[in-house]
Amino acid sequence: MSNATKELLFKMADDALIIGHRNSEWTGIGPMLEEDLAFSSMAQDKVGHAQALYNILHESFGEAEPDKLGFMRSESDFKCCRFVEQPIGEYDFSIVRQFLFDHAEFIRYDLLTQSSFTPLALLAKKVKGEIKYHVLHGDTFFKQLAQGTEESKARMQSALRDAWHLALGIFEKSEFEGELIAQGIFVGEDELRNRWLAKVTAIVEAAGLQVPDTNESKIELGGRRGYHSEYLKPLLDEMTEVVRLDVNAEW
Amino acid sequence: MNSLDPRVNRLDVSKTMEGELLTNSHLITWEVFHQDKRGKQVVHCGIVHANTPEMALILAKEQYARRGKTTNLWVAKTSDVYTFNSEDEDIFETTPEKVFRDPGYYKVRDRIEKYQQQNKINV
């Protein structure tokens, strides 16, 4: 049980840390003052979720302290999906990523409120409201831009196409999938993907855009097994630049 | 010149400066009202720029409700708020002089204490 649960915790924590870091890259250069602040604040929430998940790994499984897990592991130890590693791009891509990623997060945490692993069920209940706001933010911006001008509509459709097979990589299964389901820890990535697809399809179509066709062979896999895109390593180098100056410094 | 902040380098400021600097003058403003407890008054706290009430609400949430306790937020178009003309400010001019409307004006504390002493009442 413990290896399966650890795998789930690591991939969730790494997703949250990396998307949090990525989205924080908009701080100071957001499209307008209010949105700059809102997007930065949500990025902070994500880093907070990562911290809470690393803390469960530390307290329940004897892993290193959260700061060490976040900053001192090598690239191949990270279990985040490739979707969260991608550069922020233009705001259309960042909003489409938030929209697609946070719907998956919301459903995942909602399902985890029923987990047989109590620390995770408690955390899921605690942060559900935060993620609900992230989803509301993503939905509102997505709809607004999809129904804005011809240009904004075209750009959202194009960003959706660029993001689609990366987003499906969220649901890459680990070797422990069967064990997680059998032990009631998590209902599994297939169930999550089905629920997510139904939810985002309804919103994309209501916004007047088309859901891209899914080609299973094009889904960007590998992240969950430590095989990452070219973008993760530079991100980790930048994120850990200061902490590596003096790894034992007290903050 | 490269900035020490990697985000600024990614922004490519030189390109932005050559092109048009977009303003958000096309966005209207919304007045934001904050309520910290169910049933309590909803207090004006500031404005946000947005083009729809939904956008105004999601932006107001992080501007005005990211710290401390909140139960709800209201937003209303600034243009929907009716006010007095600023040159009519004189209609309020003498109000501060009407101290008899202020409970603090009635200094009864010393009379209560005198009564308590006379009647040997300990509070």
Interface residues (C-beta under 8 A of the other chain):
Chain A: E25 W26 T27 G28 I29 M32 L33 E34 E35 L37 A38 S41 M42 I88 Y133 L136 H137 T140 F141 Q144 E238
Chain B: D5 P6 R7 V8 R10 L11 N24 L27 V48 H49 A50 N51 T52 E54 M55 I58 L59 K61 E62 Q63 R66
